[in-house]
Amino acid sequence: MAEKTPGSVFTETADRLEREGDLSDGELAFLLQCADPGAGEYLAAKARAARERVYGKDVYLRGLIEFTNFCKNDCYYCGIRRSNKKAERYRLGEEEILSCCAMGYGLGFRTFVLQGGDDPYFTDERIVSIVRAIKKQHPGCAVTLSVGEREKESFQRFFDAGADRYLLRHETATESHYRRLHPGEMSFEHRLRCLRDLKEIGFQTGCGMMIGSPGQTPEHLVADLRFIQGFRPEMVGIGPFIPHRDTPFGEEEPGSAETTLRMLSVIRLLLPEVLLPATTALGTLDPRGREKGLEAGANVVMPNLSPADVRGKYLLYDNKLCTGEEAAEGVRRLSLRIERAGYRAAVSRGDHIGFEKAETPAPEKDILKAQP
């Protein structure tokens, strides 16, 4: 079978992005939309080369702990929005969270990601206590928080307690589109101010957005790329929009896996040093979504460390992966899938290359290479 080769305009444009690290708005939109055969594969090859020049073949595993699905917000796309009365709510206590971390450490994880809804129960004091406890038990590990919008004083307390990274998706860089996705009580400017505060404090900061969310246009995606390019986050989390039946967007069409992959590649070429996850949503939409994400320039995967009895309750969208290789118990199988894609699962904190890397103790044996 002959290899599919895109037209010269596409290849020349992709080559220039790789060489110069920037394009015009129209050229960025062209790379995302071009229907030439092999266009996505060509762009992905450029992105792979860029990530390997910076991070080599390593794929960093993050242990995801979804510790609460209570949320005070009412975002129109989210399955744990406060108006969803069908959601089965839960919270994990500090000891449960520490138990998840201990199990994850034994599996080779050196970063723990605490993700939850914007839950008022988890006050600054409770978050600080949890972060300090994790750092005390696992001093060589990184803690990432993803607990929504707070004021700068709260972010500073988390940082002072030992949190290393903070994830807060900007969702969209276009205010009119933000209003389409969120109720009027939520502020586009406050979201962006939170991101600026996090970076100023010194967090490794992550932003991101859904691909194919209702009302999104190619121009919106280009605006997102320009925002990311200017903000220069250490992490960018993107994934396709997937509707949840019990939300106002329950009947909307899901986003495109292909467009998501192209966005991953373009982001990698714009910011070669960025930490870029192959997200659960991508793996939900496409059985090989994670592998394709790695092939498109991603270098982070986040298996779920949450207790088995709550994984199915943290449903931001329908049909989310909750078992099998998405669960931490399947980390060896996931590691093998990563290796088959040509990469290696690293026992490492996996810091952004611009940050000084802490020394992390190696496991007693290379558990990621153990037989499943």
C-alpha positions in Angstrom: 0.0 0.0 0.0 1.4 3.4 -1.0 2.1 5.8 1.9 -0.4 8.7 2.0 1.4 12.0 1.4 -0.3 15.3 1.9 0.0 18.1 -0.7 3.0 20.4 -0.8 1.2 23.4 0.7 0.5 21.3 3.8 3.9 19.8 4.1 5.6 23.2 3.6 3.4 24.8 6.2 4.0 22.0 8.8 7.8 22.2 8.0 7.8 25.9 8.6 6.0 25.5 12.0 8.6 23.0 13.0 11.4 25.2 11.9 10.2 28.6 13.0 7.8 27.7 15.9 5.0 30.0 14.6 2.6 30.6 11.8 -0.1 33.1 10.8 -3.7 32.5 12.2 -4.8 31.3 8.8 -2.0 28.9 8.5 -2.7 27.4 11.9 -6.3 26.9 11.0 -5.2 25.3 7.7 -3.1 22.7 9.5 -6.1 21.9 11.7 -8.6 21.6 8.9 -6.7 20.3 5.8 -8.3 17.2 4.5 -5.3 16.0 2.5 -4.6 12.2 2.9 -1.9 11.7 5.5 -2.0 15.2 6.8 -2.5 14.3 10.4 0.2 11.6 10.2 2.7 14.1 8.7 2.0 16.7 11.4 2.2 14.0 14.1 5.7 12.9 12.9 6.9 16.5 13.2 5.5 16.7 16.8 7.0 13.4 17.8 10.4 14.6 16.7 10.0 17.8 18.7 9.0 16.0 21.9 11.8 13.4 21.5 14.4 16.2 21.2 13.3 17.5 24.6 12.0 14.5 26.6 13.3 11.5 24.6 11.1 8.4 24.7 9.9 8.9 28.3 6.1 8.9 29.0 5.3 10.3 32.5 2.6 8.5 34.5 0.5 10.6 36.9 -1.6 8.9 39.6 -5.0 10.5 39.3 -7.1 10.7 42.5 -10.6 12.0 41.9 -11.4 12.8 45.5 -14.7 14.6 45.3 -17.5 15.0 42.8 -19.4 17.7 44.6 -19.2 21.0 42.7 -20.7 24.4 43.4 -20.5 25.3 39.7 -23.1 24.6 37.0 -21.0 24.4 33.8 -23.4 23.3 31.0 -21.1 20.5 29.7 -20.2 18.8 33.0 -21.8 15.7 34.5 -21.0 16.7 38.1 -22.5 20.2 37.8 -24.5 21.1 40.8 -27.9 20.9 39.0 -27.4 17.3 38.1 -29.5 15.6 40.7 -28.8 12.2 39.3 -25.1 12.3 40.2 -24.2 10.0 43.0 -22.0 12.2 45.2 -19.0 11.2 47.3 -16.0 12.6 49.0 -12.7 10.8 50.0 -11.2 11.5 53.4 -7.6 12.3 54.0 -6.7 8.8 55.0 -8.4 7.4 51.9 -6.4 9.8 49.8 -3.2 8.8 51.5 -4.0 5.1 51.0 -4.4 5.8 47.3 -1.0 7.5 47.2 0.7 4.6 49.1 -0.7 2.1 46.6 0.3 4.3 43.7 3.8 4.7 45.0 4.2 1.0 45.1 3.1 0.8 41.5 5.8 3.3 40.5 4.0 6.6 40.5 6.0 9.7 41.5 3.3 12.3 40.9 -0.2 12.3 42.4 -2.9 14.5 40.9 -5.7 15.5 43.3 -8.7 16.3 41.1 -12.2 17.3 42.2 -15.1 19.5 41.7 -15.1 23.0 43.1 -16.2 21.6 46.5 -16.6 24.2 49.3 -16.2 21.4 51.9 -12.5 21.1 50.9 -11.4 24.4 52.5 -7.9 25.8 52.2 -7.1 24.2 55.6 -8.2 20.7 54.4 -6.3 21.0 51.2 -3.2 22.2 53.0 -3.5 19.3 55.4 -3.8 16.7 52.6 -0.8 18.2 50.7 1.4 18.2 53.7 0.5 14.7 54.6 1.3 13.4 51.1 4.6 15.3 51.1 5.5 13.8 54.5 4.8 10.3 53.4 6.3 10.7 49.9 8.9 13.5 50.1 10.4 12.8 46.7 7.1 12.9 44.9 5.2 15.8 43.2 1.7 16.8 44.1 -0.6 18.3 41.4 -3.8 20.0 42.4 -6.9 20.5 40.2 -9.5 21.9 42.5 -11.0 24.8 40.6 -10.8 28.6 41.0 -9.6 30.1 44.3 -8.2 33.4 45.3 -4.5 34.1 45.1 -4.0 33.8 48.9 -5.4 30.2 48.7 -3.1 29.3 45.9 -0.2 30.6 47.9 -1.1 28.5 50.9 -1.2 25.4 48.7 2.2 26.2 47.2 3.7 26.9 50.6 2.3 23.5 51.8 4.3 21.8 49.1 2.0 21.5 46.1 4.1 21.6 42.9 1.7 21.9 40.0 -1.8 23.2 39.4 -4.2 22.3 36.6 -6.9 24.8 35.6 -8.4 24.6 32.2 -9.1 27.9 30.7 -11.8 26.1 28.6 -11.7 28.8 25.8 -9.8 32.0 25.1 -12.9 33.6 23.6 -15.2 35.3 26.1 -18.3 34.9 24.1 -17.7 31.2 23.8 -17.0 31.0 27.5 -20.4 32.4 28.1 -21.9 29.8 25.9 -20.4 27.0 28.1 -20.9 28.5 31.6 -23.7 30.2 33.5 -23.6 34.0 34.0 -22.4 33.7 37.6 -19.0 32.4 36.4 -16.4 34.9 35.2 -14.1 34.6 32.2 -11.8 37.2 33.6 -11.6 35.5 37.0 -10.6 32.2 35.3 -7.8 33.9 33.5 -6.7 35.8 36.6 -6.4 32.6 38.5 -4.1 31.2 35.8 -1.9 34.3 36.0 -1.8 34.1 39.8 -0.7 30.5 39.7 2.1 31.2 37.4 3.2 34.2 39.4 3.3 32.2 42.6 5.6 29.6 41.0 3.4 26.6 40.2 4.1 24.5 37.2 0.8 25.6 35.7 -1.5 23.8 33.3 -4.4 25.2 31.2 -6.4 23.6 28.5 -9.7 23.1 26.7 -12.2 20.7 25.1 -12.1 20.2 21.4 -15.4 20.4 19.6 -17.4 21.9 22.5 -20.8 23.4 21.5 -20.3 26.6 19.5 -16.6 26.2 19.0 -15.2 27.3 15.6 -11.8 27.0 14.0 -11.2 30.7 14.9 -11.8 29.8 18.6 -9.2 27.0 18.4 -6.7 29.4 16.9 -7.5 31.9 19.7 -6.8 29.1 22.1 -3.4 28.4 20.5 -2.5 32.1 20.7 -3.5 32.2 24.3 -1.4 29.1 25.1 1.5 30.5 23.1 1.5 33.8 25.1 0.8 32.3 28.5 3.5 29.6 28.1 2.1 27.0 30.5 4.1 24.1 31.7 1.2 21.8 31.0 -1.7 21.8 28.5 -4.6 19.3 28.9 -6.9 18.9 26.0 -9.4 16.3 25.0 -12.5 15.9 22.8 -15.8 17.2 24.1 -18.0 14.2 25.0 -21.6 15.0 26.0 -23.2 13.9 29.3 -26.8 12.9 29.0 -27.8 14.7 32.2 -26.6 18.2 31.1 -27.9 20.9 28.8 -25.5 19.7 26.2 -26.5 16.0 26.4 -27.8 15.9 22.8 -24.8 17.6 21.3 -22.3 15.8 19.0 -19.0 14.8 20.5 -15.8 16.5 19.4 -13.4 15.0 16.8 -10.6 12.8 17.8 -8.7 13.7 14.6 -8.9 17.5 15.4 -7.8 16.8 19.0 -4.8 14.9 17.7 -3.9 17.7 15.3 -4.2 20.3 18.2 -1.8 18.1 20.3 0.7 18.2 17.5 0.4 21.9 16.9 0.7 22.7 20.6 3.9 20.5 20.8 5.4 22.4 17.8 4.5 25.8 19.3 5.8 24.8 22.8 8.3 21.9 22.4 9.0 21.8 26.2 5.3 21.5 27.3 4.0 18.5 29.3 1.1 17.2 27.2 -1.2 14.4 28.3 -2.9 11.8 26.2 -6.2 12.2 28.1 -8.9 9.8 29.3 -11.4 11.5 27.0 -9.3 10.8 24.0 -9.0 7.1 25.1 -12.8 7.1 25.6 -13.6 8.3 22.1 -11.0 6.1 20.3 -9.8 2.7 21.6 -6.3 3.6 20.5 -6.7 7.2 21.6 -3.9 7.2 24.1 -1.4 5.6 21.7 -2.5 8.0 19.0 -2.0 10.9 21.4 1.5 9.8 22.2 2.2 9.4 18.4 0.9 13.0 18.0 3.3 14.5 20.5 1.9 13.8 24.0 4.2 12.6 26.8 1.9 12.2 29.9 -0.7 9.6 30.8 -2.8 9.7 34.0 -4.2 6.3 35.1 -6.8 6.4 37.9 -5.7 5.7 41.5 -9.2 6.4 42.9 -10.8 3.6 44.9 -12.7 1.2 42.6 -16.1 2.0 44.2 -16.0 5.7 43.2 -14.4 5.6 39.8 -17.8 5.2 38.1 -19.2 8.2 40.0 -16.8 10.8 38.7 -18.5 11.1 35.4 -17.8 14.4 33.7 -19.1 12.9 30.4 -20.8 9.6 29.3 -19.0 6.3 28.8 -15.8 7.5 30.6 -13.1 4.8 31.0 -13.2 3.6 34.6 -11.9 0.1 34.7 -9.3 -2.2 33.0 -6.2 -0.2 31.8 -7.7 3.1 33.1 -7.4 1.7 36.6 -4.1 1.8 38.3 -4.2 -2.0 38.8 -3.8 -2.2 35.0 -0.6 0.0 35.0 1.5 -2.8 33.8 -0.8 -3.5 30.8 -0.8 0.3 30.1 3.0 0.3 30.3 3.2 -2.5 27.8 0.8 -0.5 25.5 3.1 2.5 25.8 6.1 0.4 24.9 4.3 -1.0 21.9 3.8 2.5 20.7 7.6 3.0 20.8 7.9 4.8 24.2 8.7 3.9 27.8 6.8 4.5 31.0 9.1 6.4 33.3 9.4 6.1 37.1 9.8 9.8 37.6 8.2 13.0 38.8 8.3 14.1 35.2 8.7 17.8 35.8 8.7 20.4 33.1 12.2 20.6 31.8 12.4 24.2 32.8 12.1 23.3 36.5 14.8 21.8 38.7 14.1 18.1 39.0 14.0 16.7 42.5 15.7 13.4 43.1 13.2 10.6 43.4 14.0 7.2 45.0 13.8 4.3 42.5 11.4 1.5 43.3 13.0 -1.7 44.7 12.3 -3.3 41.4 11.3 -1.9 38.0 7.6 -2.7 38.6 6.5 -1.0 35.4 8.3 -3.8 33.5 6.9 -6.6 35.6 4.7 -9.2 33.8 1.0 -8.4 34.0 
